[in-house]
Amino acid sequence: SLDEFARLTGDAVTAVLDSDPGDLPEVAQADVVVASRRGRNAADLEILKILSTLDTVESVVVVTSDKRLREKVAAAGARVTPSGSFRGRLDEALRSTR
């Protein structure tokens, strides 16, 4: 889980969702943000909104495989990691605890 990944790595993790999925497991280490607007690309717009509120974004890594979001995140000064690459890192971190 992202919460376990955050605990194991010490990385700050925020998951941004397009809509409220209802009951989520309790998380202690990761943050979960539901997009404030609805519709197409709601989470993408929320990510950009979050980036715009930060004093510095150079240490922020956004995980996405969406080309348009990658371009906008990079233009804002944050780094981007493809979803598949992050999934490999997540799986590796979780395997290390078993």
Accessible surface in RSA format (square Angstrom, percent):
REM  Atomic radii and reference values for relative SASA: ProtOr
REM  Chains: A
REM  Algorithm: Lee & Richards
REM  Probe-radius: 1.40
REM  Slices: 20
REM RES _ NUM      All-atoms   Total-Side   Main-Chain    Non-polar    All polar
REM                ABS   REL    ABS   REL    ABS   REL    ABS   REL    ABS   REL
RES SER A   1    82.43  69.7  51.25  68.4  31.18  71.8  57.62 122.7  24.81  34.8
RES LEU A   2    62.23  34.7  57.89  41.4   4.33  10.9  57.89  40.7   4.33  11.7
RES ASP A   3    27.18  19.0  25.71  25.6   1.47   3.5   6.85  16.1  20.33  20.3
RES GLU A   4    53.32  30.6  51.21  38.7   2.11   5.0  20.29  39.2  33.02  27.0
RES PHE A   5     2.36   1.2   2.36   1.5   0.00   0.0   2.36   1.4   0.00   0.0
RES ALA A   6     3.88   3.6   1.24   1.9   2.64   6.0   1.24   1.7   2.64   7.0
RES ARG A   7   133.27  56.0 112.57  57.4  20.71  49.3  49.67  67.9  83.61  50.7
RES LEU A   8    59.88  33.3  25.66  18.4  34.22  86.0  28.30  19.9  31.58  85.0
RES THR A   9    50.89  36.2  17.71  18.0  33.18  79.1  25.47  34.2  25.41  38.4
RES GLY A  10    67.76  83.6   0.00   N/A  67.76  83.6  34.85  95.6  32.91  73.7
RES ASP A  11    52.73  36.9  44.11  43.9   8.62  20.4  17.65  41.5  35.08  35.0
RES ALA A  12   107.28  98.6  68.81 106.2  38.47  87.5  77.31 108.9  29.97  79.4
RES VAL A  13    18.63  12.3  13.56  12.3   5.08  12.2  16.23  14.1   2.40   6.5
RES THR A  14    70.16  49.9  41.18  41.8  28.98  69.1  20.88  28.0  49.28  74.5
RES ALA A  15    20.15  18.5  13.25  20.5   6.90  15.7  20.15  28.4   0.00   0.0
RES VAL A  16    30.01  19.7   7.53   6.8  22.48  54.2   7.53   6.5  22.48  61.0
RES LEU A  17    51.86  28.9  49.42  35.4   2.44   6.1  51.86  36.4   0.00   0.0
RES ASP A  18    76.70  53.7  69.93  69.6   6.76  16.0  23.30  54.8  53.39  53.3
RES SER A  19    59.94  50.7  55.07  73.5   4.87  11.2  24.14  51.4  35.80  50.2
RES ASP A  20    95.90  67.2  72.66  72.3  23.24  54.9  21.29  50.1  74.61  74.4
RES PRO A  21    75.50  55.0  35.15  32.0  40.35 146.7  47.65  39.3  27.85 173.1
RES GLY A  22    47.30  58.3   0.00   N/A  47.30  58.3  36.08  99.0  11.22  25.1
RES ASP A  23   152.69 107.0 120.58 120.0  32.10  75.9  40.34  94.9 112.35 112.0
RES LEU A  24    84.55  47.1  57.54  41.2  27.00  67.9  59.02  41.4  25.53  68.7
RES PRO A  25   110.61  80.6  93.20  85.0  17.41  63.3 105.98  87.5   4.64  28.8
RES GLU A  26   169.22  97.2 134.68 101.9  34.54  82.2  57.69 111.6 111.53  91.1
RES VAL A  27    58.18  38.3  37.60  34.0  20.58  49.6  37.90  32.9  20.28  55.0
RES ALA A  28    86.45  79.5  49.55  76.5  36.90  83.9  56.62  79.7  29.83  79.0
RES GLN A  29    94.72  53.0  71.47  52.2  23.25  55.4   5.47  11.6  89.25  67.7
RES ALA A  30     7.63   7.0   1.89   2.9   5.74  13.1   1.89   2.7   5.74  15.2
RES ASP A  31    88.35  61.9  85.49  85.1   2.86   6.8  15.31  36.0  73.04  72.8
RES VAL A  32    56.26  37.0  25.76  23.3  30.50  73.5  25.76  22.4  30.50  82.7
RES VAL A  33    42.15  27.7  38.65  35.0   3.49   8.4  42.15  36.6   0.00   0.0
RES VAL A  34    50.62  33.3  33.52  30.3  17.10  41.2  33.52  29.1  17.10  46.4
RES ALA A  35     1.34   1.2   0.00   0.0   1.34   3.0   0.00   0.0   1.34   3.5
RES SER A  36    80.20  67.8  41.82  55.8  38.39  88.4  42.19  89.8  38.01  53.3
RES ARG A  37   123.91  52.0 118.78  60.5   5.13  12.2  49.84  68.1  74.07  44.9
RES ARG A  38   141.27  59.3 127.17  64.8  14.10  33.6  73.93 101.0  67.34  40.8
RES GLY A  39    51.00  62.9   0.00   N/A  51.00  62.9  36.34  99.7  14.66  32.8
RES ARG A  40   207.13  87.0 182.45  93.0  24.67  58.7  75.95 103.8 131.18  79.5
RES ASN A  41    66.20  45.7  54.85  53.0  11.35  27.3  12.49  30.1  53.71  51.9
RES ALA A  42     0.21   0.2   0.21   0.3   0.01   0.0   0.21   0.3   0.01   0.0
RES ALA A  43    10.88  10.0  10.88  16.8   0.00   0.0  10.88  15.3   0.00   0.0
RES ASP A  44    31.37  22.0  31.33  31.2   0.04   0.1   6.68  15.7  24.69  24.6
RES LEU A  45    64.44  35.9  59.64  42.7   4.81  12.1  60.03  42.2   4.42  11.9
RES GLU A  46    14.83   8.5  13.40  10.1   1.43   3.4   0.95   1.8  13.87  11.3
RES ILE A  47    26.61  15.1  26.11  19.5   0.50   1.2  26.59  19.1   0.03   0.1
RES LEU A  48    39.20  21.8  34.01  24.3   5.19  13.0  34.42  24.2   4.78  12.9
RES LYS A  49   107.31  52.3 100.60  61.7   6.71  16.0  78.57  70.7  28.74  30.6
RES ILE A  50    52.43  29.8  50.93  37.9   1.50   3.6  52.43  37.8   0.00   0.0
RES LEU A  51     8.76   4.9   4.94   3.5   3.82   9.6   5.24   3.7   3.52   9.5
RES SER A  52    91.22  77.1  51.67  69.0  39.55  91.1  49.63 105.7  41.60  58.3
RES THR A  53    99.17  70.5  65.99  66.9  33.18  79.1  63.13  84.8  36.04  54.5
RES LEU A  54    74.04  41.2  58.20  41.6  15.84  39.8  58.97  41.4  15.06  40.5
RES ASP A  55   156.12 109.4 113.19 112.7  42.93 101.5  37.30  87.8 118.82 118.5
RES THR A  56    83.43  59.3  72.49  73.5  10.94  26.1  68.10  91.5  15.33  23.2
RES VAL A  57    14.05   9.2  13.59  12.3   0.46   1.1  13.59  11.8   0.46   1.2
RES GLU A  58   114.63  65.8 105.55  79.9   9.08  21.6  63.04 121.9  51.59  42.1
RES SER A  59    89.38  75.5  68.96  92.0  20.42  47.0  48.22 102.7  41.16  57.7
RES VAL A  60    38.55  25.4  34.06  30.8   4.49  10.8  38.55  33.5   0.00   0.0
RES VAL A  61    64.01  42.1  38.73  35.1  25.28  60.9  38.73  33.7  25.28  68.6
RES VAL A  62    13.45   8.9  10.13   9.2   3.32   8.0  13.45  11.7   0.00   0.0
RES VAL A  63    58.76  38.7  34.84  31.5  23.93  57.7  34.84  30.3  23.93  64.9
RES THR A  64    14.12  10.0  10.74  10.9   3.38   8.0   6.39   8.6   7.72  11.7
RES SER A  65    67.74  57.2  48.04  64.1  19.70  45.4  40.25  85.7  27.49  38.5
RES ASP A  66    60.23  42.2  50.08  49.8  10.15  24.0  20.76  48.8  39.47  39.4
RES LYS A  67   134.88  65.8 129.87  79.7   5.01  11.9  72.98  65.7  61.90  65.9
RES ARG A  68   165.94  69.7 163.78  83.5   2.16   5.1  41.92  57.3 124.03  75.2
RES LEU A  69     4.95   2.8   3.08   2.2   1.87   4.7   4.55   3.2   0.39   1.1
RES ARG A  70    84.47  35.5  83.36  42.5   1.11   2.7  20.46  28.0  64.01  38.8
RES GLU A  71    96.59  55.5  86.64  65.5   9.95  23.7  46.09  89.1  50.50  41.2
RES LYS A  72    95.44  46.6  89.36  54.8   6.08  14.5  55.01  49.5  40.44  43.1
RES VAL A  73     0.00   0.0   0.00   0.0   0.00   0.0   0.00   0.0   0.00   0.0
RES ALA A  74    60.36  55.5  44.36  68.5  16.00  36.4  45.47  64.0  14.89  39.4
RES ALA A  75    93.68  86.1  49.20  75.9  44.47 101.2  62.41  87.9  31.27  82.8
RES ALA A  76    50.39  46.3  20.84  32.2  29.54  67.2  33.37  47.0  17.02  45.1
RES GLY A  77    36.15  44.6   0.00   N/A  36.15  44.6  26.50  72.7   9.64  21.6
RES ALA A  78     6.61   6.1   0.00   0.0   6.61  15.0   0.04   0.1   6.57  17.4
RES ARG A  79   135.82  57.0 130.98  66.8   4.85  11.5  65.87  90.0  69.95  42.4
RES VAL A  80    42.25  27.8  13.46  12.2  28.80  69.4  13.46  11.7  28.80  78.1
RES THR A  81    36.29  25.8  35.62  36.1   0.67   1.6  17.40  23.4  18.89  28.6
RES PRO A  82    67.57  49.2  67.57  61.6   0.00   0.0  67.57  55.8   0.00   0.0
RES SER A  83    48.65  41.1  45.57  60.8   3.08   7.1  33.55  71.4  15.10  21.2
RES GLY A  84    55.36  68.3   0.00   N/A  55.36  68.3  41.14 112.9  14.22  31.8
RES SER A  85    66.83  56.5  46.16  61.6  20.67  47.6  29.12  62.0  37.71  52.8
RES PHE A  86    32.08  16.0  31.23  19.3   0.85   2.2  32.08  19.4   0.00   0.0
RES ARG A  87   142.61  59.9 142.29  72.5   0.32   0.8  44.25  60.5  98.36  59.6
RES GLY A  88    38.25  47.2   0.00   N/A  38.25  47.2  34.73  95.3   3.51   7.9
RES ARG A  89   124.76  52.4 118.42  60.4   6.34  15.1  52.15  71.3  72.61  44.0
RES LEU A  90    19.32  10.8  19.32  13.8   0.00   0.0  19.32  13.6   0.00   0.0
RES ASP A  91    43.83  30.7  41.26  41.1   2.57   6.1  11.36  26.7  32.47  32.4
RES GLU A  92   114.57  65.8 113.15  85.6   1.42   3.4  29.69  57.4  84.88  69.3
RES ALA A  93    15.91  14.6   8.35  12.9   7.56  17.2  15.57  21.9   0.34   0.9
RES LEU A  94    23.37  13.0  23.18  16.6   0.18   0.5  23.18  16.3   0.18   0.5
RES ARG A  95   142.66  59.9 132.48  67.5  10.19  24.3  58.91  80.5  83.75  50.8
RES SER A  96    89.83  75.9  48.60  64.9  41.23  95.0  48.78 103.9  41.05  57.5
RES THR A  97    68.80  48.9  30.50  30.9  38.29  91.3  27.80  37.3  41.00  62.0
RES ARG A  98   213.50  89.6 145.07  73.9  68.44 162.9  93.57 127.9 119.93  72.7
END  Absolute sums over single chains surface
CHAIN  1 A     6668.5       5063.3       1605.2       3460.3       3208.2
END  Absolute sums over all chains
TOTAL          6668.5       5063.3       1605.2       3460.3       3208.2
